[in-house]
Structure formats: C-alpha cells, structure tokens
C-alpha cells in the first residue's frame, strides 16, 4: 500500500513536470501567431478539447456535470482566455509569472472553501508574493501594460481554482477541462473570421498550441492534480515561468525589464521557499 502511494505520487510529479513543459510553449506560440487573442484562444481550445475528448474516450471516463464541474469549467475557460489576452497586452514573462501566483490564491481558497487556516509561513509567503506582483505593476504603469498584468493576475486566480477541483466531492477535473475548452472553442473561435494570415507557419503554430500546449498539458495536469496536493502540484509547475520567458527571449527577442525581473525573482523564490519548508 505504501509502495502504491509512492508510485502514485511519483506519477503525479512526472505528470506535473510534463504539463509544465507543455504549458511553457504558450508564451512563444501566442506571440508568433498574428491573430487577436480571442481567435487564438478559441481555436486552440477547440483543438485542445478534441485531444482531451479522445483521451476521455480512451480511458472510458464518464463525463460529469454539476455545480462544481460548472465552476471548474468557468475556471478553465476564463484562465485560458485571460492568459491569452495577457500575452497580447504585456510581456510573456509578466503574463506567466503573474499567473504563477496561483499557489497564493490556492492557499486563500483552501481557507474559504475548506476552512484550512493559513499557517504563519503561508501568510508570510502571500505577503512576499504580493510584493513581487507590485514590482510588475510598477514597471507596467510606465510601459502601458497594466491591463495585461491585471489579466494575468486574474488568470492566476482562476488557475488556482483548477488545482483544487479534486478537493471537492463532486469535482471532476477532466469534465471541467473538456467542457471549459469546448465552451471557449464555441464562443471564441468565430473571431478567427476577422483574420487574414493563414500561412503554413501560423497554422502549424496554432496546431501545436492546441494539441500540445492545451490538449496534452491539461491531460497531464488532470493526472498530476489527482495524485499530489494542490499547492505541491502548482509548485512543481515552477518550470513553466522559468522556461516560458527564456523561449520567448531566444526565439522572439522579448525580455523582462529590471523591475519585472526583481518581481519574478521574488514571486518564484517565495513560492519555492514555501514548498521547500512545507511540513512533510
């Protein structure tokens, strides 16, 4: 029994690492596709829900629909939309690091929904992360990117909601993910009619975005969040905010400003410290 528990946790950690790598492609691919945010998000979710739907059929998973699944569906749809918008309105680094504040919102949601009071170190971590967020907003005020940063923070709050779905008795992450992607695809993809660039490079980028960055990523995420606790799962995702801006800097030439870099160090450092000092 103990061995099975360790095996499940190891599988969850590997799944979260795989999800992080897949998610990290988002910043670069969204920047490379010259479409508006709604068009990109609609098409990538439409493709993603086909991948997740196929996976659901392969494992014979029964779709569920209830209030918790509906809330999760809204979290998935809102998170993907806001993250895409953020990538168009601010730097990819700002977008991903601000979204990575999800563990802070998870701590708060665990208190609101499950009565788990934050420990002293959790409160300290929250305050430190909020100071890091302030660094991003200070820089964005002068660069005119405040709306993009706000969208990224909101996407982080909704992203946190996705992580705690399995904590509810009626929660079903796969159902929420599939339905959320399907809803986004139906509602947002018509925006592609206003686009004119359908070159092979653009179509290849949107396919990779839908299949890998949404489809495979959310499948790995559903596996990971079902085998490790919400905060740990989100901490493992630390690879994403590190790899994402590196890819964008190398292939797109976009970099973070000094104040944003300080904010990134504070946010990632605080959340990693929180996980390292967590009670076993």
WOSUL-V175253 format. One record per pair of residues at least 4 apart in sequence whose ideal C-beta (glycine too) atoms are under 8 Angstrom apart, sorted by sequence separation. I is the first residue (numbers start at 0). J is the second residue. D is the distance in whole Angstrom. If there is no record, write none. Layout:
# WOSUL-V175253
((I:J:D) (I:J:D))
This chain:
# WOSUL-V175253
((0:4:7) (1:5:7) (2:6:6) (3:7:6) (4:8:6) (5:9:6) (6:10:6) (7:11:6) (8:12:6) (9:13:6) (10:14:6) (11:15:6) (12:16:6) (13:17:6) (14:18:6) (15:19:6) (16:20:7) (17:21:6) (18:22:6) (19:23:6) (20:24:8) (24:28:5) (25:29:6) (26:30:6) (27:31:6) (28:32:6) (34:38:4) (35:39:7) (36:40:6) (37:41:6) (38:42:6) (39:43:6) (40:44:6) (41:45:6) (42:46:6) (43:47:6) (44:48:6) (45:49:7) (46:50:7) (47:51:6) (48:52:6) (49:53:6) (50:54:7) (51:55:6) (52:56:7) (53:57:6) (54:58:6) (56:60:8) (64:68:5) (65:69:7) (66:70:6) (67:71:6) (68:72:6) (69:73:7) (70:74:7) (71:75:6) (72:76:6) (73:77:6) (74:78:6) (75:79:6) (76:80:6) (77:81:6) (78:82:6) (79:83:6) (80:84:6) (81:85:6) (82:86:7) (83:87:7) (84:88:6) (85:89:6) (89:93:4) (90:94:7) (91:95:6) (92:96:6) (93:97:6) (94:98:6) (95:99:6) (96:100:8) (100:104:7) (101:105:6) (102:106:7) (103:107:7) (104:108:6) (105:109:6) (106:110:7) (107:111:6) (108:112:6) (109:113:5) (110:114:7) (117:121:4) (118:122:7) (119:123:6) (120:124:6) (121:125:6) (122:126:7) (123:127:6) (124:128:6) (125:129:6) (126:130:7) (127:131:7) (128:132:7) (129:133:7) (130:134:7) (131:135:7) (132:136:7) (133:137:6) (134:138:7) (135:139:6) (136:140:6) (137:141:8) (138:142:6) (139:143:8) (144:148:6) (145:149:6) (146:150:6) (147:151:7) (148:152:7) (149:153:6) (150:154:6) (151:155:7) (152:156:7) (153:157:7) (154:158:6) (155:159:7) (156:160:7) (157:161:7) (158:162:7) (159:163:7) (160:164:7) (163:167:7) (166:170:7) (171:175:6) (172:176:6) (173:177:6) (174:178:6) (175:179:6) (176:180:6) (177:181:6) (178:182:6) (179:183:6) (180:184:6) (181:185:6) (182:186:6) (183:187:5) (184:188:5) (190:194:8) (197:201:6) (198:202:7) (199:203:6) (200:204:6) (201:205:6) (202:206:6) (203:207:6) (204:208:6) (205:209:6) (206:210:6) (207:211:5) (208:212:5) (209:213:5) (210:214:5) (211:215:5) (212:216:6) (213:217:6) (214:218:7) (215:219:6) (216:220:6) (217:221:6) (218:222:7) (219:223:6) (220:224:6) (221:225:6) (222:226:7) (223:227:6) (227:231:5) (228:232:7) (229:233:6) (230:234:6) (231:235:7) (232:236:7) (236:240:8) (237:241:7) (238:242:6) (239:243:6) (240:244:7) (241:245:7) (242:246:6) (243:247:7) (244:248:6) (245:249:6) (246:250:6) (247:251:5) (248:252:7) (255:259:4) (256:260:7) (257:261:7) (258:262:7) (259:263:6) (260:264:6) (261:265:6) (262:266:6) (263:267:6) (264:268:6) (265:269:6) (266:270:6) (267:271:6) (268:272:6) (269:273:6) (270:274:7) (271:275:6) (272:276:6) (273:277:7) (34:39:5) (55:60:5) (63:68:5) (64:69:7) (86:91:6) (89:94:6) (110:115:6) (117:122:5) (139:144:4) (140:145:6) (165:170:5) (170:175:8) (196:201:5) (197:202:6) (207:212:7) (208:213:7) (209:214:6) (210:215:7) (211:216:7) (224:229:7) (227:232:5) (246:251:8) (248:253:6) (255:260:5) (54:60:8) (109:115:4) (110:116:6) (138:144:8) (139:145:5) (164:170:4) (247:253:5) (248:254:5) (29:36:8) (32:39:5) (55:62:7) (110:117:6) (164:171:7) (165:172:6) (34:42:8) (85:93:7) (86:94:5) (117:125:7) (139:147:7) (164:172:5) (224:232:5) (227:235:7) (255:263:7) (85:94:4) (136:145:7) (139:148:5) (223:232:5) (244:253:8) (29:39:6) (107:117:8) (244:254:8) (106:117:5) (161:172:7) (164:175:6) (244:255:6) (82:94:6) (85:97:7) (136:148:6) (223:235:7) (85:98:7) (135:148:5) (161:175:7) (106:121:5) (161:176:8) (82:98:6) (106:124:8) (107:125:8) (106:125:6) (244:263:8) (78:98:8) (132:152:7) (103:124:7) (102:124:8) (103:125:5) (240:263:7) (103:128:5) (102:128:8) (103:129:7) (240:266:8) (241:267:7) (240:267:6) (100:128:6) (237:267:6) (44:76:8) (100:132:6) (180:213:7) (237:270:7) (237:271:6) (44:79:6) (96:131:8) (97:132:6) (43:79:8) (234:270:6) (180:217:7) (233:270:8) (234:271:7) (97:135:6) (40:79:6) (96:135:7) (234:273:7) (40:80:5) (43:83:8) (234:274:4) (176:217:5) (93:135:5) (37:80:7) (40:83:4) (230:273:8) (231:274:6) (36:80:8) (39:83:5) (40:84:8) (176:220:8) (230:274:7) (176:221:6) (37:83:8) (93:139:7) (231:277:7) (36:83:5) (230:277:7) (36:84:4) (172:220:8) (173:221:5) (172:221:4) (36:86:8) (89:139:6) (36:87:5) (93:144:7) (97:148:6) (104:155:6) (108:159:6) (112:163:7) (35:87:8) (100:152:7) (104:156:5) (108:160:7) (172:224:6) (94:147:7) (98:151:5) (113:166:7) (172:225:7) (29:83:6) (90:144:7) (93:147:7) (97:151:4) (98:152:8) (101:155:5) (104:158:8) (105:159:4) (109:163:7) (112:166:8) (89:144:4) (93:148:6) (96:151:8) (97:152:5) (100:155:4) (101:156:8) (104:159:4) (108:163:6) (112:167:8) (30:86:7) (88:144:6) (94:150:8) (95:151:8) (98:154:5) (99:155:7) (103:159:8) (104:160:8) (25:82:7) (29:86:4) (89:146:8) (90:147:8) (94:151:4) (97:154:8) (98:155:4) (101:158:4) (102:159:7) (105:162:6) (109:166:8) (29:87:7) (88:146:5) (89:147:3) (93:151:6) (97:155:6) (101:159:4) (105:163:6) (88:147:3) (89:148:5) (161:220:7) (165:224:6) (26:86:6) (87:147:7) (94:154:8) (98:158:6) (164:224:7) (165:225:5) (25:86:7) (30:91:6) (86:147:8) (89:150:8) (101:162:7) (29:91:7) (85:147:5) (88:150:6) (89:151:7) (162:224:6) (84:147:7) (85:148:7) (161:224:8) (166:229:7) (27:91:7) (165:229:8) (26:91:3) (85:150:4) (26:92:8) (84:150:5) (85:151:4) (163:229:5) (162:229:4) (26:94:7) (82:150:8) (162:230:8) (26:95:6) (81:150:5) (82:151:7) (85:154:6) (25:95:8) (81:151:7) (159:229:8) (162:232:6) (162:233:5) (23:95:8) (81:153:5) (82:154:4) (81:154:4) (159:233:7) (79:154:8) (158:233:8) (77:153:8) (78:154:5) (81:157:7) (82:158:8) (77:154:7) (78:157:4) (77:157:5) (78:158:5) (75:157:8) (78:160:8) (74:157:5) (78:161:7) (73:157:8) (74:158:8) (74:160:4) (75:161:6) (74:161:5) (71:160:7) (70:160:7) (71:161:7) (74:164:8) (71:164:5) (67:164:7) (71:170:7) (67:167:5) (71:171:8) (75:175:6) (79:179:8) (67:168:8) (68:169:7) (71:172:7) (74:175:7) (75:176:5) (79:180:7) (67:169:4) (68:170:7) (72:174:8) (66:169:7) (67:170:5) (68:171:5) (71:174:8) (72:175:5) (75:178:8) (76:179:4) (80:183:6) (65:169:5) (67:171:8) (71:175:3) (75:179:3) (76:180:7) (79:183:6) (70:175:8) (71:176:8) (74:179:7) (75:180:6) (63:169:8) (68:174:5) (72:178:4) (73:179:7) (76:182:5) (68:175:5) (72:179:4) (76:183:5) (80:187:7) (63:171:4) (67:175:8) (71:179:7) (75:183:8) (62:171:8) (64:174:7) (68:178:7) (72:182:6) (76:186:8) (62:173:8) (63:174:5) (62:174:5) (60:173:6) (64:178:7) (142:256:7) (62:177:7) (62:178:8) (55:173:6) (138:256:5) (54:173:8) (109:229:7) (138:258:4) (139:259:8) (137:258:6) (138:259:5) (51:173:7) (55:177:6) (135:258:8) (105:229:5) (106:230:7) (134:258:5) (135:259:5) (138:262:8) (51:176:6) (52:177:6) (105:230:6) (134:259:7) (51:177:5) (134:261:5) (135:262:5) (102:230:5) (105:233:6) (134:262:3) (48:177:6) (51:180:6) (52:181:8) (133:262:7) (131:261:8) (132:262:7) (102:233:5) (131:262:5) (134:265:7) (48:180:4) (101:233:5) (102:234:6) (131:263:7) (47:180:5) (48:181:4) (131:264:8) (79:213:7) (131:265:3) (132:266:7) (44:179:8) (45:180:8) (101:236:8) (130:265:6) (131:266:4) (44:180:4) (45:181:8) (48:184:6) (44:181:8) (47:184:8) (99:236:7) (128:265:7) (45:183:8) (46:184:8) (99:237:7) (127:265:6) (128:266:5) (131:269:7) (44:183:4) (45:184:3) (44:184:4) (45:185:8) (99:239:7) (99:240:4) (128:269:5) (41:183:6) (42:184:7) (75:217:8) (98:240:8) (127:269:4) (128:270:6) (40:183:6) (41:184:6) (44:187:7) (45:188:5) (41:185:8) (44:188:8) (95:239:6) (96:240:5) (41:186:7) (42:187:8) (95:240:5) (124:269:5) (41:187:3) (42:188:5) (124:270:7) (40:187:5) (41:188:3) (41:189:7) (92:240:8) (95:243:4) (96:244:8) (124:272:7) (38:187:7) (41:190:6) (42:191:6) (95:244:7) (124:273:4) (37:187:5) (38:188:7) (41:191:7) (92:243:7) (38:190:4) (91:243:6) (92:244:4) (121:273:7) (37:190:4) (38:191:4) (91:244:6) (120:273:7) (90:244:8) (35:190:6) (38:193:7) (92:247:7) (38:194:6) (91:247:4) (120:276:6) (34:191:7) (90:247:8) (35:193:7) (35:194:7) (46:205:7) (50:209:7) (34:194:5) (46:206:7) (49:209:8) (50:210:6) (54:214:8) (91:251:8) (33:194:8) (92:253:8) (34:196:7) (43:205:6) (46:208:8) (47:209:5) (91:253:6) (92:254:7) (93:255:7) (33:196:5) (42:205:5) (46:209:3) (47:210:7) (50:213:7) (51:214:6) (90:253:6) (92:255:4) (96:259:8) (45:209:7) (46:210:6) (50:214:3) (54:218:5) (90:254:8) (43:208:4) (44:209:7) (49:214:7) (50:215:7) (90:255:6) (39:205:7) (43:209:4) (47:213:3) (48:214:8) (51:217:6) (93:259:6) (96:262:7) (100:266:6) (34:201:8) (42:209:7) (46:213:7) (47:214:4) (51:218:6) (92:259:6) (96:263:5) (99:266:6) (103:270:8) (33:201:7) (46:214:7) (50:218:7) (99:267:7) (102:270:5) (31:200:8) (32:201:6) (39:208:7) (43:212:7) (44:213:6) (90:259:7) (97:266:8) (31:201:8) (43:213:5) (47:217:7) (96:266:6) (100:270:8) (34:205:8) (92:263:7) (96:267:7) (99:270:7) (102:273:7) (32:204:5) (31:204:5) (32:205:6) (28:204:5) (32:208:7) (28:205:8) (28:207:6) (29:208:7) (28:208:5) (24:207:7) (25:208:7) (24:208:7) (28:212:6) (24:211:6) (25:212:5) (24:212:5) (21:211:5) (22:212:6) (21:212:6) (21:215:5) (22:216:5) (21:216:4) (17:215:8) (18:216:5) (21:219:7) (18:217:8) (18:219:4) (17:219:4) (18:220:4) (15:219:7) (14:219:5) (15:220:7) (18:223:6) (14:220:7) (14:222:4) (15:223:4) (14:223:4) (15:224:8) (11:222:7) (12:223:7) (10:222:7) (11:223:5) (14:226:7) (15:227:7) (11:224:8) (11:225:7) (12:226:8) (22:236:7) (11:226:3) (12:227:6) (23:238:7) (10:226:6) (11:227:4) (19:235:7) (23:239:5) (27:243:8) (15:232:5) (19:236:5) (22:239:5) (26:243:4) (30:247:6) (8:226:6) (18:236:7) (19:237:8) (20:238:7) (25:243:7) (26:244:7) (7:226:5) (8:227:6) (16:235:6) (19:238:4) (20:239:8) (23:242:4) (27:246:5) (31:250:8) (15:235:4) (19:239:4) (23:243:5) (26:246:7) (27:247:5) (31:251:7) (11:232:7) (15:236:6) (22:243:8) (26:247:5) (30:251:5) (16:238:6) (20:242:7) (24:246:7) (12:235:6) (19:242:7) (23:246:7) (27:250:6) (30:253:7) (27:251:6))
